[in-house]
Amino acid sequence: MALMITSECINCDVCEPECPNEAISMGEEIYVIDPAKCTECVGHFDEPQCVQVCPVECIPVDPSHTESQDALWTKYRRLMLVKE
């Protein structure tokens, strides 16, 4: 599953630097998460770091991008190959 940032985002800038996959960027009005890069921190941390630091709790699971743990691990491995 990828995460998403809802309209409750206050643009506090704390989530973007926490993302190990660089999946978070500034959108037109609020921050957005690229579902192709979001692994919910699988492979890096036990918990999604953006969720941990968000002061307004506006980062839920994106229901339009559901993935199994195996799929998240596969995405993580693919992303790590691209970085090398």
C-alpha positions in Angstrom: 0.0 0.0 0.0 1.1 3.5 -0.7 0.3 6.3 1.7 -1.3 9.6 0.8 -1.4 13.0 2.2 -4.9 14.5 2.7 -6.1 18.1 2.5 -5.5 18.5 6.2 -1.8 18.9 5.4 -0.5 22.2 6.8 2.7 22.2 4.7 4.9 22.0 7.8 7.8 20.5 5.7 8.6 17.7 8.2 7.6 14.7 6.2 9.6 15.3 3.0 13.1 14.9 4.4 12.0 11.8 6.4 11.1 9.7 3.3 13.9 7.3 2.5 12.5 6.7 -1.0 12.1 10.4 -1.9 8.4 9.7 -2.6 7.2 12.9 -1.0 7.3 16.2 -2.9 5.4 19.5 -2.9 2.3 19.4 -5.0 0.3 22.4 -6.3 -1.1 23.2 -2.8 0.1 20.5 -0.4 2.7 17.8 -0.2 2.0 14.6 -2.2 3.3 11.0 -2.2 4.3 9.2 -5.3 2.7 5.8 -5.0 5.3 4.3 -7.3 8.0 5.2 -4.8 6.2 4.7 -1.5 6.9 1.4 0.3 5.6 2.6 3.7 9.2 2.5 4.7 9.4 -1.3 4.2 13.1 -2.1 3.9 14.1 1.0 5.8 12.1 1.3 9.1 9.4 -0.6 11.0 7.0 2.2 10.7 6.3 4.9 8.0 8.5 7.8 9.0 6.2 10.4 7.5 3.3 9.2 9.7 5.5 9.3 12.7 6.5 12.9 12.3 3.2 14.4 10.9 1.8 16.8 13.5 -1.7 16.7 12.1 -2.0 13.0 11.3 -3.0 13.6 7.7 -1.1 10.6 6.1 -3.4 7.5 5.8 -3.1 4.5 3.6 -4.2 5.3 0.0 -7.1 3.0 -0.7 -6.5 3.3 -4.5 -3.0 1.8 -4.1 -3.3 -1.3 -2.0 -0.3 -3.7 -1.9 0.7 -6.7 0.1 3.9 -6.8 2.2 5.5 -8.9 -0.5 4.6 -6.3 -3.1 6.1 -3.6 -0.9 9.3 -5.6 -0.5 9.5 -6.1 -4.3 9.0 -2.4 -4.9 11.7 -1.6 -2.3 14.2 -3.9 -4.1 13.4 -2.4 -7.4 13.9 1.1 -6.1 17.3 0.2 -4.5 18.5 -1.2 -7.8 17.6 2.1 -9.5 19.6 4.1 -6.8 22.8 2.0 -7.4 
